[in-house]
Amino acid sequence: MDCSKFSKESFEKIKKDKSKVKKLLRELDKSVAQELREIIGLKMEEIVNELNSQGHSLKRNARDEEFNETDFCESHGARTCGFRLGTDLIVSSGYYGASDCEEVE
């Protein structure tokens, strides 16, 4: 991940424009999430393969494939996911003057 566009200097240059800071923070969140999803996805594949070698039959949850690379389940009938393994990832960032992490008086 190239973090140069998220340098302290980059934030300092735009700190008076709250909308620009928020936009840069959203870009940072998105970039970090993408980087982490790649790593988490690879590790989840390893874990799922190990669980499957222990008798499970986990497969990627097709209905969530485009949204979540780490959702796996065993099918047991048309409506039921008998065993499921997944992750949820939340990335959040903030910057003084443009986030919810301000001091409360």
VOSETOR-551789 format. One record per atom (N, C-alpha, C, O, CB): residue number from 1; atom name; x, y, z. Coordinates in Angstrom, 2 decimals, decimal comma. Glycine has a CB too. Example, Ala and Ser with C-alpha at 12.3 -4.5 7.8 and 13.67 -1.06 7.14 Angstrom:
VOSETOR-551789
nr;atom;X;Y;Z
1;N;13,19;-5,69;7,80
1;CA;12,30;-4,50;7,80
1;C;13,20;-3,30;7,80
1;O;14,24;-3,32;8,46
1;CB;11,31;-4,47;9,05
2;N;12,85;-2,25;7,08
2;CA;13,67;-1,06;7,14
2;C;12,90;0,03;7,87
2;O;13,41;1,14;8,04
2;CB;14,08;-0,60;5,72
//
This chain:
VOSETOR-551789
nr;atom;X;Y;Z
1;N;0,85;-1,17;0,00
1;CA;0,00;0,00;0,00
1;C;0,89;1,23;0,00
1;O;1,83;1,33;0,79
1;CB;-0,97;0,00;1,22
2;N;0,60;2,15;-0,87
2;CA;1,35;3,40;-0,94
2;C;0,67;4,41;0,00
2;O;-0,43;4,88;-0,27
2;CB;1,41;3,95;-2,41
3;N;1,35;4,72;1,09
3;CA;0,78;5,62;2,10
3;C;1,17;7,08;1,88
3;O;0,80;7,94;2,69
3;CB;1,23;5,19;3,48
4;N;1,89;7,38;0,83
4;CA;2,39;8,74;0,64
4;C;1,27;9,78;0,55
4;O;1,43;10,90;1,02
4;CB;3,24;8,81;-0,60
5;N;0,15;9,43;-0,05
5;CA;-0,94;10,40;-0,16
5;C;-1,65;10,66;1,16
5;O;-2,47;11,56;1,27
5;CB;-1,95;9,93;-1,19
6;N;-1,31;9,84;2,18
6;CA;-1,93;9,99;3,50
6;C;-0,94;10,52;4,53
6;O;-1,14;10,34;5,74
6;CB;-2,50;8,67;3,96
7;N;0,10;11,18;4,07
7;CA;1,13;11,69;4,97
7;C;0,56;12,78;5,87
7;O;-0,49;13,36;5,60
7;CB;2,33;12,23;4,17
8;N;1,28;13,04;6,94
8;CA;0,87;14,11;7,85
8;C;0,81;15,43;7,10
8;O;-0,10;16,24;7,31
8;CB;1,84;14,22;9,04
9;N;1,78;15,65;6,21
9;CA;1,81;16,87;5,41
9;C;0,56;17,00;4,55
9;O;0,01;18,09;4,40
9;CB;3,07;16,90;4,53
10;N;0,10;15,88;3,98
10;CA;-1,10;15,91;3,16
10;C;-2,31;16,36;3,96
10;O;-3,12;17,16;3,49
10;CB;-1,37;14,52;2,56
11;N;-2,43;15,86;5,19
11;CA;-3,54;16,27;6,04
11;C;-3,40;17,72;6,49
11;O;-4,39;18,46;6,54
11;CB;-3,63;15,35;7,25
12;N;-2,18;18,12;6,81
12;CA;-1,96;19,49;7,25
12;C;-2,34;20,50;6,16
12;O;-2,87;21,57;6,46
12;CB;-0,50;19,69;7,66
13;N;-2,06;20,16;4,91
13;CA;-2,36;21,06;3,80
13;C;-3,86;21,31;3,63
13;O;-4,27;22,37;3,16
13;CB;-1,79;20,49;2,51
14;N;-4,68;20,34;4,01
14;CA;-6,13;20,45;3,77
14;C;-6,94;20,55;5,05
14;O;-8,17;20,51;5,01
14;CB;-6,61;19,28;2,97
15;N;-6,27;20,66;6,18
15;CA;-6,97;20,55;7,48
15;C;-8,08;21,58;7,68
15;O;-8,98;21,34;8,49
15;CB;-5,98;20,69;8,58
16;N;-8,04;22,70;6,99
16;CA;-9,09;23,71;7,16
16;C;-10,32;23,42;6,31
16;O;-11,36;24,05;6,50
16;CB;-8,54;25,08;6,80
17;N;-10,22;22,49;5,40
17;CA;-11,35;22,11;4,55
17;C;-11,86;20,74;5,01
17;O;-11,36;19,70;4,58
17;CB;-10,95;22,08;3,03
18;N;-12,85;20,77;5,87
18;CA;-13,38;19,55;6,49
18;C;-13,82;18,51;5,46
18;O;-13,59;17,32;5,67
18;CB;-14,55;19,90;7,39
19;N;-14,43;18,94;4,37
19;CA;-14,89;17,98;3,37
19;C;-13,72;17,29;2,67
19;O;-13,80;16,11;2,35
19;CB;-15,78;18,68;2,33
20;N;-12,64;18,01;2,43
20;CA;-11,45;17,38;1,82
20;C;-10,80;16,41;2,79
20;O;-10,34;15,34;2,38
20;CB;-10,42;18,46;1,37
21;N;-10,75;16,76;4,05
21;CA;-10,18;15,86;5,05
21;C;-11,02;14,59;5,14
21;O;-10,47;13,49;5,16
21;CB;-10,10;16,55;6,44
22;N;-12,33;14,73;5,19
22;CA;-13,21;13,56;5,26
22;C;-13,05;12,67;4,03
22;O;-13,06;11,44;4,14
22;CB;-14,67;13,99;5,41
23;N;-12,90;13,28;2,87
23;CA;-12,71;12,51;1,64
23;C;-11,40;11,72;1,71
23;O;-11,36;10,55;1,34
23;CB;-12,71;13,44;0,41
24;N;-10,34;12,37;2,19
24;CA;-9,05;11,68;2,29
24;C;-9,12;10,56;3,33
24;O;-8,51;9,50;3,14
24;CB;-7,94;12,68;2,67
25;N;-9,84;10,79;4,41
25;CA;-10,02;9,73;5,41
25;C;-10,78;8,54;4,84
25;O;-10,43;7,39;5,12
25;CB;-10,76;10,28;6,63
26;N;-11,80;8,80;4,04
26;CA;-12,55;7,69;3,40
26;C;-11,64;6,91;2,45
26;O;-11,71;5,68;2,38
26;CB;-13,79;8,24;2,62
27;N;-10,78;7,63;1,72
27;CA;-9,84;6,95;0,82
27;C;-8,86;6,09;1,62
27;O;-8,53;4,98;1,22
27;CB;-9,07;7,98;-0,03
28;N;-8,40;6,61;2,76
28;CA;-7,50;5,85;3,62
28;C;-8,19;4,59;4,13
28;O;-7,63;3,50;4,07
28;CB;-7,01;6,71;4,80
29;N;-9,41;4,74;4,64
29;CA;-10,16;3,58;5,13
29;C;-10,30;2,52;4,04
29;O;-10,10;1,33;4,28
29;CB;-11,56;4,01;5,63
30;N;-10,65;2,96;2,85
30;CA;-10,84;2,04;1,72
30;C;-9,53;1,33;1,37
30;O;-9,53;0,12;1,13
30;CB;-11,39;2,80;0,49
31;N;-8,44;2,06;1,32
31;CA;-7,14;1,47;0,98
31;C;-6,68;0,46;2,03
31;O;-6,20;-0,62;1,69
31;CB;-6,09;2,56;0,83
32;N;-6,82;0,82;3,29
32;CA;-6,43;-0,09;4,37
32;C;-7,30;-1,34;4,35
32;O;-6,80;-2,45;4,49
32;CB;-6,53;0,61;5,75
33;N;-8,60;-1,17;4,17
33;CA;-9,51;-2,31;4,13
33;C;-9,15;-3,26;2,98
33;O;-9,14;-4,47;3,16
33;CB;-10,97;-1,84;3,99
34;N;-8,85;-2,71;1,83
34;CA;-8,49;-3,55;0,68
34;C;-7,22;-4,35;0,98
34;O;-7,14;-5,54;0,70
34;CB;-8,30;-2,69;-0,58
35;N;-6,24;-3,68;1,55
35;CA;-4,98;-4,34;1,90
35;C;-5,22;-5,47;2,90
35;O;-4,69;-6,57;2,74
35;CB;-3,97;-3,31;2,48
36;N;-6,00;-5,20;3,91
36;CA;-6,27;-6,21;4,94
36;C;-7,13;-7,35;4,41
36;O;-6,92;-8,50;4,78
36;CB;-6,95;-5,57;6,13
37;N;-8,10;-7,04;3,55
37;CA;-8,95;-8,11;2,98
37;C;-8,12;-9,13;2,21
37;O;-8,39;-10,33;2,27
37;CB;-10,03;-7,50;2,06
38;N;-7,12;-8,65;1,49
38;CA;-6,27;-9,57;0,74
38;C;-5,56;-10,54;1,69
38;O;-5,51;-11,74;1,44
38;CB;-5,24;-8,80;-0,10
39;N;-5,01;-10,00;2,76
39;CA;-4,27;-10,83;3,72
39;C;-5,23;-11,76;4,46
39;O;-4,95;-12,95;4,61
39;CB;-3,51;-9,94;4,72
40;N;-6,34;-11,23;4,93
40;CA;-7,32;-12,03;5,67
40;C;-7,88;-13,13;4,77
40;O;-8,06;-14,26;5,21
40;CB;-8,46;-11,14;6,21
41;N;-8,16;-12,79;3,52
41;CA;-8,69;-13,78;2,58
41;C;-7,75;-14,96;2,40
41;O;-8,19;-16,10;2,38
41;CB;-8,95;-13,13;1,25
42;N;-6,46;-14,69;2,26
42;CA;-5,48;-15,77;2,11
42;C;-5,43;-16,65;3,36
42;O;-5,39;-17,87;3,26
42;CB;-4,08;-15,20;1,81
43;N;-5,43;-16,02;4,51
43;CA;-5,38;-16,79;5,76
43;C;-6,66;-17,59;5,96
43;O;-6,61;-18,73;6,44
43;CB;-5,16;-15,85;6,95
44;N;-7,80;-17,01;5,61
44;CA;-9,05;-17,75;5,73
44;C;-9,06;-18,99;4,84
44;O;-9,57;-20,04;5,23
44;CB;-10,23;-16,85;5,38
45;N;-8,51;-18,87;3,65
45;CA;-8,41;-20,04;2,76
45;C;-7,63;-21,16;3,44
45;O;-8,02;-22,33;3,38
45;CB;-7,74;-19,65;1,41
46;N;-6,52;-20,80;4,09
46;CA;-5,72;-21,79;4,82
46;C;-6,54;-22,45;5,92
46;O;-6,54;-23,68;6,05
46;CB;-4,46;-21,14;5,41
47;N;-7,22;-21,64;6,70
47;CA;-8,01;-22,15;7,82
47;C;-9,14;-23,05;7,32
47;O;-9,38;-24,12;7,88
47;CB;-8,57;-20,99;8,65
48;N;-9,84;-22,61;6,27
48;CA;-10,93;-23,40;5,70
48;C;-10,40;-24,73;5,17
48;O;-11,03;-25,77;5,36
48;CB;-11,64;-22,62;4,58
49;N;-9,27;-24,71;4,51
49;CA;-8,69;-25,96;4,00
49;C;-8,36;-26,91;5,15
49;O;-8,58;-28,11;5,04
49;CB;-7,41;-25,67;3,18
50;N;-7,84;-26,37;6,24
50;CA;-7,53;-27,21;7,41
50;C;-8,81;-27,77;8,03
50;O;-8,88;-28,95;8,38
50;CB;-6,74;-26,40;8,46
51;N;-9,84;-26,91;8,17
51;CA;-11,11;-27,40;8,72
51;C;-11,71;-28,47;7,81
51;O;-12,26;-29,46;8,29
51;CB;-12,10;-26,24;8,90
52;N;-11,62;-28,27;6,50
52;CA;-12,15;-29,26;5,56
52;C;-11,38;-30,57;5,66
52;O;-11,95;-31,64;5,46
52;CB;-12,09;-28,73;4,13
53;N;-10,09;-30,50;5,97
53;CA;-9,32;-31,74;6,15
53;C;-9,72;-32,46;7,44
53;O;-9,36;-33,62;7,64
53;CB;-7,81;-31,43;6,16
54;N;-10,46;-31,77;8,29
54;CA;-10,95;-32,36;9,54
54;C;-12,41;-32,82;9,41
54;O;-13,08;-33,07;10,41
54;CB;-10,82;-31,36;10,68
55;N;-12,89;-32,91;8,17
55;CA;-14,22;-33,46;7,94
55;C;-15,29;-32,47;7,52
55;O;-16,39;-32,87;7,14
55;CB;-14,67;-34,14;9,15
56;N;-15,01;-31,21;7,58
56;CA;-16,00;-30,22;7,15
56;C;-16,01;-30,11;5,63
56;O;-15,14;-30,66;4,95
56;CB;-15,70;-28,83;7,79
57;N;-17,01;-29,42;5,10
57;CA;-17,08;-29,20;3,65
57;C;-17,44;-27,74;3,38
57;O;-18,41;-27,44;2,68
57;CB;-18,12;-30,15;2,99
58;N;-16,65;-26,85;3,96
58;CA;-16,89;-25,41;3,79
58;C;-16,58;-24,97;2,37
58;O;-15,59;-25,39;1,77
58;CB;-16,04;-24,60;4,78
59;N;-17,45;-24,13;1,85
59;CA;-17,25;-23,53;0,52
59;C;-17,56;-22,05;0,64
59;O;-18,32;-21,63;1,52
59;CB;-18,16;-24,22;-0,58
60;N;-16,97;-21,28;-0,24
60;CA;-17,25;-19,84;-0,24
60;C;-18,75;-19,62;-0,41
60;O;-19,39;-20,26;-1,25
60;CB;-16,47;-19,11;-1,37
61;N;-19,30;-18,74;0,38
61;CA;-20,72;-18,42;0,32
61;C;-20,95;-17,61;-0,96
61;O;-20,62;-16,42;-1,01
61;CB;-21,20;-17,63;1,60
62;N;-21,51;-18,24;-1,98
62;CA;-21,64;-17,63;-3,31
62;C;-22,46;-16,34;-3,29
62;O;-22,17;-15,41;-4,05
62;CB;-22,28;-18,61;-4,26
63;N;-23,47;-16,27;-2,46
63;CA;-24,32;-15,08;-2,50
63;C;-23,60;-13,85;-1,98
63;O;-24,01;-12,72;-2,27
63;CB;-25,58;-15,31;-1,69
64;N;-22,51;-14,03;-1,20
64;CA;-21,76;-12,90;-0,66
64;C;-20,41;-12,72;-1,35
64;O;-19,62;-11,88;-0,92
64;CB;-21,56;-13,07;0,82
65;N;-20,14;-13,48;-2,38
65;CA;-18,80;-13,51;-2,96
65;C;-18,27;-12,14;-3,35
65;O;-17,12;-11,83;-3,07
65;CB;-18,79;-14,41;-4,16
66;N;-19,09;-11,32;-3,99
66;CA;-18,57;-10,03;-4,44
66;C;-18,39;-9,05;-3,28
66;O;-17,67;-8,06;-3,43
66;CB;-19,50;-9,43;-5,47
67;N;-19,02;-9,32;-2,15
67;CA;-18,93;-8,40;-1,02
67;C;-17,94;-8,86;0,04
67;O;-17,28;-8,03;0,67
67;CB;-20,29;-8,23;-0,39
68;N;-17,82;-10,16;0,24
68;CA;-17,05;-10,66;1,35
68;C;-16,25;-11,89;0,93
68;O;-16,82;-12,94;0,64
68;CB;-17,96;-10,99;2,54
69;N;-14,94;-11,72;0,90
69;CA;-14,07;-12,81;0,49
69;C;-13,83;-13,83;1,59
69;O;-13,13;-14,82;1,37
69;CB;-12,75;-12,25;0,03
70;N;-14,40;-13,61;2,75
70;CA;-14,09;-14,49;3,87
70;C;-15,33;-15,12;4,49
70;O;-15,33;-15,40;5,69
70;CB;-13,33;-13,72;4,92
71;N;-16,35;-15,34;3,73
71;CA;-17,56;-15,97;4,25
71;C;-17,69;-17,36;3,64
71;O;-17,83;-17,50;2,42
71;CB;-18,82;-15,11;3,94
72;N;-17,63;-18,38;4,48
72;CA;-17,69;-19,77;4,04
72;C;-18,78;-20,49;4,82
72;O;-19,03;-20,18;5,98
72;CB;-16,32;-20,48;4,21
73;N;-19,44;-21,46;4,16
73;CA;-20,44;-22,25;4,88
73;C;-20,56;-23,63;4,28
73;O;-20,16;-23,90;3,15
73;CB;-21,80;-21,55;4,86
74;N;-21,14;-24,52;5,11
74;CA;-21,51;-25,87;4,68
74;C;-22,99;-25,83;4,38
74;O;-23,77;-25,33;5,18
74;CB;-21,16;-26,96;5,76
75;N;-23,38;-26,35;3,25
75;CA;-24,80;-26,40;2,91
75;C;-25,42;-27,66;3,46
75;O;-24,90;-28,77;3,30
75;CB;-25,00;-26,33;1,38
76;N;-26,56;-27,47;4,13
76;CA;-27,35;-28,59;4,64
76;C;-28,80;-28,30;4,31
76;O;-29,57;-27,89;5,16
76;CB;-27,15;-28,80;6,18
77;N;-29,15;-28,53;3,08
77;CA;-30,50;-28,22;2,63
77;C;-30,53;-26,88;1,91
77;O;-29,55;-26,13;1,92
77;CB;-31,48;-28,21;3,82
78;N;-31,65;-26,60;1,30
78;CA;-31,78;-25,41;0,47
78;C;-31,73;-24,10;1,26
78;O;-31,27;-23,08;0,75
78;CB;-33,06;-25,47;-0,31
79;N;-32,20;-24,13;2,52
79;CA;-32,31;-22,88;3,26
79;C;-31,32;-22,74;4,40
79;O;-31,22;-21,66;4,99
79;CB;-33,68;-22,75;3,81
80;N;-30,57;-23,77;4,72
80;CA;-29,80;-23,76;5,95
80;C;-28,31;-23,80;5,69
80;O;-27,83;-24,54;4,84
80;CB;-30,20;-24,93;6,82
81;N;-27,60;-23,00;6,42
81;CA;-26,14;-23,05;6,43
81;C;-25,76;-23,74;7,73
81;O;-25,80;-23,12;8,79
81;CB;-25,48;-21,61;6,30
82;N;-25,40;-25,02;7,65
82;CA;-25,15;-25,80;8,85
82;C;-23,98;-25,31;9,68
82;O;-24,08;-25,23;10,91
82;CB;-24,93;-27,21;8,49
83;N;-22,89;-25,00;9,05
83;CA;-21,69;-24,53;9,74
83;C;-21,16;-23,38;8,92
83;O;-21,02;-23,49;7,70
83;CB;-20,61;-25,67;9,92
84;N;-20,86;-22,27;9,56
84;CA;-20,43;-21,06;8,86
84;C;-19,20;-20,50;9,54
84;O;-19,06;-20,56;10,76
84;CB;-21,56;-20,01;8,82
85;N;-18,31;-19,95;8,73
85;CA;-17,14;-19,25;9,24
85;C;-16,93;-18,01;8,39
85;O;-16,86;-18,10;7,16
85;CB;-15,87;-20,18;9,23
86;N;-16,82;-16,88;9,02
86;CA;-16,62;-15,65;8,27
86;C;-15,94;-14,60;9,13
86;O;-15,77;-14,77;10,33
86;CB;-17,94;-15,11;7,75
87;N;-15,55;-13,52;8,50
87;CA;-14,97;-12,40;9,23
87;C;-15,67;-11,12;8,80
87;O;-16,23;-11,03;7,71
87;CB;-13,43;-12,29;8,98
88;N;-15,64;-10,15;9,68
88;CA;-16,12;-8,81;9,37
88;C;-14,96;-7,86;9,64
88;O;-14,26;-8,00;10,65
88;CB;-17,40;-8,42;10,21
89;N;-14,76;-6,92;8,76
89;CA;-13,64;-5,98;8,90
89;C;-14,18;-4,56;8,92
89;O;-14,93;-4,15;8,03
89;CB;-12,61;-6,16;7,76
90;N;-13,79;-3,82;9,94
90;CA;-14,14;-2,41;10,02
90;C;-12,85;-1,62;10,13
90;O;-12,01;-1,89;11,00
90;CB;-15,10;-2,12;11,25
91;N;-12,69;-0,67;9,26
91;CA;-11,54;0,23;9,31
91;C;-12,09;1,63;9,53
91;O;-12,99;2,06;8,82
91;CB;-10,67;0,14;8,00
92;N;-11,55;2,32;10,50
92;CA;-11,99;3,69;10,72
92;C;-10,79;4,58;10,99
92;O;-9,80;4,15;11,57
92;CB;-12,99;3,76;11,90
93;N;-10,89;5,81;10,55
93;CA;-9,83;6,78;10,77
93;C;-10,47;8,11;11,12
93;O;-11,67;8,31;10,91
93;CB;-8,91;6,91;9,52
94;N;-9,70;9,00;11,65
94;CA;-10,20;10,31;12,01
94;C;-9,08;11,32;11,99
94;O;-7,90;10,97;12,00
94;CB;-10,86;10,27;13,37
95;N;-9,45;12,56;11,97
95;CA;-8,48;13,65;12,00
95;C;-9,13;14,83;12,70
95;O;-10,31;15,13;12,47
95;CB;-8,00;14,05;10,55
96;N;-8,41;15,49;13,54
96;CA;-8,94;16,59;14,32
96;C;-9,71;17,58;13,44
96;O;-9,20;18,06;12,42
96;CB;-7,81;17,32;15,06
97;N;-10,91;17,86;13,84
97;CA;-11,74;18,81;13,11
97;C;-12,66;18,17;12,08
97;O;-13,53;18,84;11,53
97;CB;-10,87;19,81;12,44
98;N;-12,46;16,87;11,80
98;CA;-13,25;16,24;10,75
98;C;-13,74;14,85;11,14
98;O;-14,07;14,04;10,27
98;CB;-12,44;16,15;9,49
99;N;-13,79;14,58;12,43
99;CA;-14,21;13,25;12,83
99;C;-14,96;13,31;14,15
99;O;-15,12;14,37;14,74
99;CB;-13,01;12,31;12,95
100;N;-15,41;12,15;14,58
100;CA;-16,16;12,06;15,83
100;C;-15,26;11,91;17,04
100;O;-15,76;11,70;18,15
100;CB;-17,13;10,91;15,77
101;N;-13,96;12,01;16,86
101;CA;-13,06;11,79;17,99
101;C;-12,61;13,13;18,61
101;O;-11,51;13,22;19,17
101;CB;-11,83;10,98;17,54
102;N;-13,44;14,13;18,51
102;CA;-13,12;15,43;19,11
102;C;-13,31;15,35;20,62
102;O;-14,03;14,49;21,13
102;CB;-14,02;16,56;18,51
103;N;-12,65;16,23;21,32
103;CA;-12,84;16,31;22,76
103;C;-14,23;16,86;23,05
103;O;-14,68;17,81;22,40
103;CB;-11,75;17,20;23,42
104;N;-14,89;16,27;24,00
104;CA;-16,21;16,74;24,40
104;C;-16,04;17,56;25,68
104;O;-15,41;17,12;26,64
104;CB;-17,21;15,54;24,62
105;N;-16,61;18,75;25,67
105;CA;-16,47;19,61;26,85
105;C;-17,53;19,32;27,87
105;O;-17,56;19,96;28,93
105;CB;-16,54;21,07;26,47
//
